[in-house]
Amino acid sequence: MQPADVLVVDPDDRRKHLDYIQAVVTRMSSASSAAKGWLLPVATATYGYALTKDARLVAMLGVAAVLLFGFLDANYLRQEKAYRRLYDAVARGTRKVPLFSLDPSDADDPIPFAATRGQRIRLRLGRWFPGATVWLSWSVAPFYGALVVIGCAIALFA
């Protein structure tokens, strides 16, 4: 006998659905690594040029590139976490997720009807922009923070 809150789905369909979601999570993780790989030559070139030619503006251009890549990487991580929530919802079978859906919002609670305008805006922005937990994660803050500090130091003291 199944509990009333657990959905019954064919095990093969659930396994395939989980495979699809895992493929998306893997792609997000690979894209995050690629973003870091693309940034390093850009930061090295701009910071190196700024040091050798005493070009503070170029160092600030490097800082802007670091911030841009950091935002991109944080968004990859935010999306990856959303797909992990979808994976958990499908694996547990406790939420009504349409079969083979790759929409991560299916795993989230809907915006309450009684929510105030400010709450609705915050919830919608949270679905588009990374939150503090993403920015402060071990894969974003130390990596990009160190590069921003180095770039600012070069811009100020070079």
DAQUI-V962251 format. One record per pair of residues at least 4 apart in sequence whose ideal C-beta (glycine too) atoms are under 7 Angstrom apart, sorted by sequence separation. I is the first residue (numbers start at 1). J is the second residue. D is the distance in whole Angstrom. If there is no record, write none. Layout:
BEGIN
[[I	J	D] [I	J	D]]
END
This chain:
BEGIN
[[2	6	5] [9	13	6] [10	14	7] [11	15	6] [12	16	6] [13	17	6] [14	18	6] [15	19	6] [16	20	7] [17	21	7] [18	22	6] [19	23	6] [20	24	7] [21	25	7] [22	26	6] [23	27	6] [24	28	6] [25	29	6] [26	30	6] [27	31	6] [28	32	6] [29	33	7] [30	34	6] [31	35	6] [32	36	7] [33	37	6] [34	38	6] [35	39	6] [36	40	7] [38	42	7] [39	43	6] [40	44	6] [41	45	6] [42	46	6] [43	47	6] [44	48	6] [45	49	6] [46	50	6] [47	51	6] [48	52	6] [49	53	6] [55	59	7] [56	60	7] [57	61	6] [58	62	7] [59	63	7] [60	64	6] [61	65	7] [62	66	6] [63	67	6] [64	68	6] [65	69	6] [66	70	6] [67	71	6] [68	72	7] [69	73	6] [70	74	6] [71	75	6] [72	76	7] [73	77	7] [74	78	6] [75	79	6] [76	80	6] [77	81	6] [78	82	7] [79	83	6] [80	84	6] [81	85	7] [82	86	7] [83	87	6] [84	88	6] [85	89	6] [86	90	6] [87	91	6] [88	92	6] [97	101	5] [111	115	6] [115	119	4] [117	121	6] [118	122	6] [119	123	6] [120	124	6] [121	125	6] [122	126	6] [123	127	7] [125	129	5] [130	134	4] [132	136	6] [133	137	7] [137	141	7] [138	142	6] [139	143	7] [140	144	6] [141	145	5] [142	146	6] [143	147	7] [144	148	6] [145	149	6] [146	150	6] [147	151	6] [148	152	6] [149	153	6] [150	154	6] [151	155	6] [152	156	6] [153	157	6] [154	158	5] [9	14	5] [50	55	5] [89	94	7] [101	106	5] [115	120	5] [126	131	6] [130	135	6] [135	140	6] [136	141	5] [2	8	6] [49	55	6] [50	56	7] [89	95	4] [134	140	7] [135	141	6] [90	97	5] [50	58	4] [89	97	5] [98	106	7] [49	58	5] [50	59	4] [97	106	5] [111	120	6] [97	107	7] [86	97	7] [46	58	5] [47	59	6] [50	62	7] [95	107	6] [111	123	5] [46	59	7] [46	61	6] [47	62	5] [46	62	3] [86	104	5] [89	107	4] [43	62	5] [46	65	7] [85	104	7] [86	106	6] [83	104	5] [86	107	4] [43	65	7] [82	104	4] [85	107	4] [42	65	5] [43	66	6] [85	108	7] [39	65	7] [39	66	7] [39	69	4] [35	69	5] [35	72	5] [36	73	7] [35	73	5] [32	73	5] [35	76	7] [32	76	4] [31	76	5] [32	77	6] [28	76	5] [28	79	5] [29	80	6] [28	80	4] [78	130	4] [77	130	7] [25	80	6] [28	83	7] [75	130	6] [74	130	4] [78	134	5] [77	134	5] [25	83	5] [24	83	5] [25	84	6] [74	134	5] [77	137	6] [74	135	6] [21	83	6] [25	87	7] [77	139	7] [77	140	6] [21	86	6] [22	87	7] [21	87	5] [74	140	5] [73	140	6] [18	87	6] [21	90	6] [70	140	6] [18	90	6] [17	90	5] [18	91	6] [70	144	4] [14	90	7] [24	102	6] [66	144	6] [20	100	7] [21	102	7] [66	147	5] [67	148	7] [17	99	6] [20	102	6] [66	148	5] [17	100	5] [9	93	6] [63	148	6] [66	151	6] [7	93	5] [13	99	6] [6	93	5] [6	94	6] [63	151	4] [5	94	6] [7	96	6] [62	151	5] [63	152	6] [9	99	7] [59	151	5] [63	155	7] [59	154	4] [60	155	5] [59	155	4] [56	155	5] [59	158	7] [56	158	6] [47	150	7] [51	154	6] [43	147	5] [47	151	6] [50	154	5] [54	158	6] [36	143	7] [47	154	5] [51	158	5] [50	158	6]]
END
